[in-house]
Amino acid sequence: MSTWPDSLPPFLWGAATSSHQIEGDAQNDWTRWEDAGHVARLERSGRSTGHFANPDPDLDLFSSLGWNAYRLSIEWSRIEPKPGQFSGQAMAEYRHIIEKMRENGLEPLVTLHHFTLPQWFADQGGFFGPRSASHFLSYTAYVVDHLKDLVTLWVTVNEPIIYAVMGYSFGTWPPGETHLAKAWRLTNRLVRLHQKAYRLIKRIDPKAMVGLAHHVVYFAPYQPQSPADRMLCRIIDYLFNWRFIHKVDAYQDFLGINYYTRQWISASRGLAPIAAKPGAKVTEMGWEIYPQGLHHVLGRLKSYRKPILITENGIATNIDEERQQYLITHLAAIAAVQQEGVEVRGYFHWAALDNFEWAEGFKPRFGLVEVNYDTLERTPRKSADLYRTIIELNKENSGREPIIVPSTFQ
């Protein structure tokens, strides 16, 4: 049974960003990671897109592109630059951004943690620190208390599994550790942290809708005829995709899903998935383009009986025709699964703007809006026009019928 409130638009059409990726340097662990030379081409986020210094033109632009929603994140290190010392000025800046969104008819979906940590928090051991939960909950309470009159939809943690794997297993993100057991322990800590944050937010604002943004991959056995590949695929699929969702099931008012790709599992090649088979169509990130996987994972989520938001879905490419095709095929997958009774209530394309793509730096281009990093000029791509057309086709959708998606993109 749906729990989607009448106070929200029946279907959310928008795009997503994260604070550090569009705001650039702050007093967080990623700034220090970049300074240490861990990013491709030794790039630093710097001013990035310059959004934090001048957000209003971007929000006007997003509204003009037909969106009725926008997903953003709060930069914890701006809000709490020192432990227990909260910046009223930074909070006022974020409040202004969200007030401006409201003026432009953009429903905010606000993420509290999108990969970055204040440097002081990282120095205390990050989420392994002895007071990590109390610090995060204090920050959460401060933000929610200041924005509860403007924000209904909250994401506590973005992609907790990716955060654990990249920082504590692969070591390519801060803190750069390579301990699989520690990554596993971190996922358990993040389960408990989310549960506490969920209860806290609901106490501050009982009307709030609280969830997570889960990164979900469609895993498939590399050799379908191989029992070992099939077995390992089932194990990895559960541990990566479904274990976390299952453990926090009672602490989610909606399911936030980030979907990008299919990956292959081969028992003979070890635990690391294979990004794509030879000849597959891939993005600039090397990720296979496979919209059928989105249909599959959404179908499996039907049993949770919760509204679903696609909190991220997009492509890194310099060829905008590929972005247009990606947009149509993935929205068509959503429409198909809606016909099967799955309640999808929103789609946030990744990303609103070209931005700083973590360890890959500025090279990947994900934005519906192109950013010239020299001049900071914004130019909406044709894919943004296509998206506006699709939104217009669905303006009368009540949220109870499948979205309408055109079959062509030119």
C-alpha positions in Angstrom: 0.0 0.0 0.0 1.4 3.4 -1.0 2.6 5.8 1.7 3.2 8.7 -0.8 1.8 11.9 0.7 -0.6 14.1 -1.2 1.6 17.1 -0.2 4.3 15.9 -2.7 4.1 16.0 -6.5 2.7 12.7 -7.7 5.9 12.1 -9.7 9.2 13.9 -9.1 11.1 14.9 -12.3 14.6 16.3 -11.6 18.3 15.8 -11.5 20.9 15.3 -8.8 24.2 16.7 -7.5 26.3 16.4 -4.4 27.9 19.3 -2.5 31.6 18.6 -3.0 31.2 17.8 -6.6 29.7 21.1 -7.6 30.9 23.3 -4.7 34.6 22.2 -4.6 37.0 22.6 -1.8 35.9 22.6 1.8 37.4 21.5 5.1 36.7 17.8 4.3 38.7 14.6 3.8 38.3 14.8 0.0 40.0 18.2 -0.2 43.0 16.7 1.6 42.8 13.5 -0.6 43.1 15.7 -3.7 45.9 17.7 -2.2 47.8 14.5 -1.7 47.6 13.7 -5.4 45.1 10.8 -5.4 42.9 12.2 -8.2 43.4 11.4 -11.9 45.7 14.0 -13.7 46.4 15.4 -10.2 43.3 17.5 -10.4 41.7 19.3 -7.5 38.1 20.2 -7.1 39.0 23.8 -6.4 35.9 26.0 -7.1 34.4 23.1 -9.2 31.3 24.6 -10.9 31.2 27.6 -8.5 27.6 26.7 -7.5 27.9 27.5 -3.8 29.1 31.0 -4.4 26.3 31.8 -6.9 23.5 29.2 -6.8 20.5 31.3 -7.9 21.2 31.2 -11.7 21.5 27.4 -11.6 18.2 27.0 -9.7 16.5 29.4 -12.2 17.9 27.3 -15.0 16.8 24.0 -13.5 13.2 25.3 -13.2 13.3 26.6 -16.8 14.2 23.0 -17.9 10.8 21.8 -16.6 11.9 20.0 -13.5 9.7 19.9 -10.4 12.4 18.5 -8.1 16.1 18.6 -7.4 18.4 16.4 -5.3 21.2 18.1 -3.5 23.4 17.4 -0.5 24.6 19.4 2.5 28.4 19.7 3.0 28.9 18.6 6.6 32.3 20.3 6.9 30.7 23.7 6.0 28.0 23.2 8.6 30.3 22.0 11.4 33.9 23.1 10.6 35.0 22.1 14.1 33.5 19.6 16.4 30.4 21.0 18.1 30.8 24.4 16.4 28.1 25.0 13.9 28.2 27.7 11.2 25.1 29.7 11.2 26.3 31.4 8.0 26.7 28.2 6.1 23.4 27.0 7.3 21.8 30.2 6.1 23.4 29.7 2.7 21.9 26.3 2.3 18.6 27.5 3.6 18.7 30.2 1.0 19.3 27.6 -1.7 16.3 25.6 -0.6 14.1 28.7 -0.3 15.1 29.6 -3.8 14.2 26.0 -4.9 10.8 26.4 -3.4 10.3 29.7 -5.2 11.1 27.9 -8.5 8.8 25.0 -7.8 11.6 22.5 -7.1 10.8 19.9 -4.5 14.0 19.4 -2.5 15.5 15.9 -1.8 18.3 16.6 0.6 21.2 14.2 1.3 23.0 14.5 4.6 26.1 12.5 3.8 27.4 12.2 0.3 30.8 10.6 0.7 32.7 13.6 2.3 33.6 14.0 6.0 34.9 17.0 8.0 38.6 16.7 8.4 38.3 16.7 12.1 35.8 13.8 12.0 38.1 11.8 9.6 41.0 12.4 12.0 39.0 10.8 14.8 38.6 7.6 12.8 35.6 8.6 10.6 32.6 6.3 11.3 34.9 4.1 13.4 35.6 6.9 15.8 34.3 6.4 19.4 31.9 9.3 19.2 31.1 9.1 15.5 27.4 8.3 15.9 26.8 11.1 18.3 28.6 13.6 16.1 26.7 12.6 13.0 23.4 12.7 14.9 24.2 16.1 16.3 24.9 17.4 12.8 21.7 15.7 11.5 19.6 17.3 14.2 21.0 20.7 13.5 20.3 20.6 9.8 16.9 19.0 10.0 15.8 21.4 12.7 16.8 24.4 10.5 15.2 23.0 7.3 12.2 21.0 8.5 9.7 23.7 7.3 11.2 23.5 3.8 12.2 19.8 3.3 10.0 16.7 3.4 12.4 14.2 1.6 15.7 13.2 3.3 18.4 10.8 2.4 20.6 10.0 5.4 23.6 8.3 3.5 24.3 8.1 -0.1 25.5 4.7 -1.4 26.8 3.2 1.9 28.1 0.1 0.2 30.1 2.1 -2.4 31.4 4.3 0.4 32.7 1.3 2.3 34.1 -0.6 -0.7 35.9 2.4 -2.3 37.4 3.8 0.9 38.1 0.6 2.9 38.4 -2.3 0.4 39.7 -0.9 -2.9 41.4 2.1 -1.2 40.9 4.5 -4.1 38.9 6.9 -1.9 39.8 8.3 1.5 40.9 7.0 3.9 42.6 4.7 1.3 42.5 1.4 3.3 42.4 -2.1 1.8 40.8 -4.2 4.5 37.8 -6.1 3.3 36.8 -7.1 6.9 36.9 -3.4 7.9 34.7 -2.5 5.0 32.2 -5.2 6.1 32.2 -3.8 9.7 31.6 -0.3 8.3 28.4 -1.4 6.5 27.1 -2.8 9.8 27.9 0.5 11.5 26.1 2.5 8.8 23.0 0.3 9.1 22.8 1.2 12.8 23.7 4.9 12.1 20.9 5.2 9.5 18.4 3.6 11.9 19.3 6.1 14.6 19.2 9.0 12.1 15.8 7.9 10.8 14.3 7.8 14.3 15.9 11.2 15.1 14.5 12.9 11.9 11.0 11.5 12.5 11.1 12.8 16.1 12.0 16.3 14.8 9.5 16.2 12.0 7.0 13.3 12.0 5.9 14.3 8.5 9.4 13.8 7.0 10.0 11.0 4.4 13.3 9.4 5.2 15.3 6.9 3.2 18.8 6.1 1.7 20.2 6.2 -1.8 21.2 2.6 -2.5 23.7 1.8 -5.3 22.3 -1.2 -7.0 24.1 -3.1 -9.8 22.6 -5.8 -12.0 25.0 -8.8 -11.5 25.0 -11.7 -13.9 27.1 -14.9 -14.1 29.9 -14.5 -16.6 29.3 -18.1 -17.8 25.6 -18.8 -17.1 26.2 -22.5 -17.5 28.8 -22.5 -14.7 27.4 -23.5 -11.3 30.3 -21.7 -9.6 29.6 -18.5 -11.5 25.9 -18.7 -10.7 26.5 -19.4 -7.0 29.1 -16.6 -6.6 26.8 -14.2 -8.5 23.9 -14.9 -6.0 26.2 -14.3 -3.0 27.7 -11.0 -4.3 24.2 -9.9 -5.5 22.9 -10.4 -2.0 25.8 -8.9 -0.1 26.2 -5.8 -2.4 22.6 -5.1 -3.4 20.1 -6.6 -1.0 21.6 -7.2 2.5 21.7 -3.5 3.4 18.2 -2.8 2.0 16.8 -5.7 3.9 18.4 -4.7 7.2 17.1 -1.1 7.1 13.7 -2.1 5.6 11.6 -0.9 8.6 13.6 2.4 8.6 12.8 3.6 5.1 9.7 5.6 4.0 10.9 5.2 0.4 13.5 3.3 -1.5 16.2 5.5 -3.1 17.9 3.6 -6.0 21.0 4.6 -7.8 21.4 2.5 -10.9 24.0 2.7 -13.7 25.2 -0.7 -15.0 25.4 -4.5 -15.3 28.5 -6.3 -14.1 29.6 -9.9 -14.6 30.7 -12.4 -11.9 33.3 -15.0 -12.7 34.4 -17.5 -10.0 37.6 -18.1 -11.9 38.6 -14.4 -11.9 38.1 -13.7 -8.2 35.6 -11.5 -6.3 36.0 -8.3 -8.3 33.2 -8.1 -10.9 34.0 -7.7 -14.6 32.7 -4.4 -15.8 31.8 -5.5 -19.3 32.3 -8.2 -21.8 34.3 -7.5 -25.0 32.2 -5.6 -27.5 29.7 -4.2 -25.0 28.5 -0.6 -25.3 30.1 1.2 -22.4 30.2 4.7 -21.0 33.4 6.8 -20.5 33.6 5.3 -17.0 33.8 1.8 -18.6 30.3 0.9 -17.3 28.1 -1.2 -19.6 24.9 0.4 -20.7 22.2 -2.0 -19.8 18.7 -0.5 -19.1 17.2 -4.0 -18.8 19.1 -4.3 -15.5 17.1 -1.3 -14.1 13.9 -3.1 -15.0 15.1 -6.2 -13.2 16.2 -4.6 -9.9 13.0 -2.5 -9.7 11.0 -5.6 -10.2 12.7 -7.2 -7.2 11.9 -4.2 -5.1 8.2 -4.6 -5.5 8.0 -7.0 -2.5 9.1 -4.2 -0.2 5.8 -2.3 -0.9 7.4 1.1 -0.6 7.5 4.1 -3.0 10.7 4.1 -5.1 12.7 7.1 -6.2 15.4 6.7 -8.8 17.9 9.0 -6.9 20.6 8.6 -9.6 20.8 7.3 -13.1 23.0 8.7 -15.9 25.9 8.4 -18.3 29.4 9.8 -18.6 29.8 10.8 -22.3 30.9 13.6 -24.6 28.4 12.4 -27.2 25.0 13.9 -26.2 23.1 11.6 -28.6 24.3 8.7 -26.3 22.9 10.6 -23.3 19.6 11.1 -25.1 19.4 7.4 -25.9 20.4 6.4 -22.4 17.7 8.7 -20.9 14.9 7.2 -23.2 15.9 3.6 -22.7 16.1 3.8 -18.9 12.9 5.8 -18.6 11.3 3.2 -20.8 12.5 0.5 -18.3 10.8 2.4 -15.5 7.6 2.7 -17.5 7.6 -1.1 -18.2 8.1 -2.0 -14.5 5.3 0.5 -13.5 3.0 -1.5 -15.8 3.8 -4.5 -13.6 2.7 -2.7 -10.5 5.9 -1.3 -9.1 5.4 2.1 -7.6 8.1 4.4 -8.9 7.5 8.0 -7.8 10.4 9.9 -9.1 13.5 10.1 -11.4 16.6 12.2 -10.7 19.0 12.1 -13.6 22.7 12.1 -12.7 23.8 14.8 -13.0 22.2 18.2 -13.2 25.6 19.8 -14.1 29.0 18.5 -15.2 31.0 18.2 -12.0 34.0 16.8 -10.2 33.7 13.0 -10.4 35.7 12.0 -7.4 38.9 10.1 -8.2 38.3 10.5 -11.9 38.4 14.3 -11.7 36.7 16.6 -14.2 37.0 14.5 -17.3 33.7 12.5 -17.1 30.8 14.6 -18.3 27.6 13.5 -16.7 25.6 16.7 -16.8 22.3 17.6 -18.6 23.9 21.0 -18.4 27.4 21.4 -19.8 29.9 23.5 -17.6 32.8 25.3 -19.1 35.3 25.0 -16.2 37.3 28.0 -17.4 34.4 30.5 -17.6 31.8 28.6 -15.5 29.3 29.2 -18.3 26.4 26.8 -18.4 24.9 25.4 -21.6 21.9 23.0 -21.5 22.5 20.0 -23.8 19.9 18.7 -26.2 19.4 15.9 -23.7 18.1 18.5 -21.3 15.6 19.6 -24.0 14.6 16.0 -24.5 14.1 15.6 -20.8 11.9 18.7 -20.7 9.8 17.3 -23.5 9.3 14.0 -21.6 8.3 15.9 -18.5 5.8 17.9 -20.5 4.3 14.7 -21.9 3.7 13.5 -18.3 2.4 16.7 -16.7 -1.0 15.2 -16.2 0.3 11.9 -14.7 -1.3 11.2 -11.3 1.5 9.0 -10.2 -0.7 5.9 -10.5 -0.1 5.2 -14.2 3.1 4.4 -16.1 5.1 7.4 -17.4 5.0 8.2 -21.1 8.3 7.9 -22.9 8.9 8.7 -26.6 10.5 6.0 -28.7 12.8 8.4 -30.5 15.2 11.2 -29.3 15.9 13.4 -32.3 
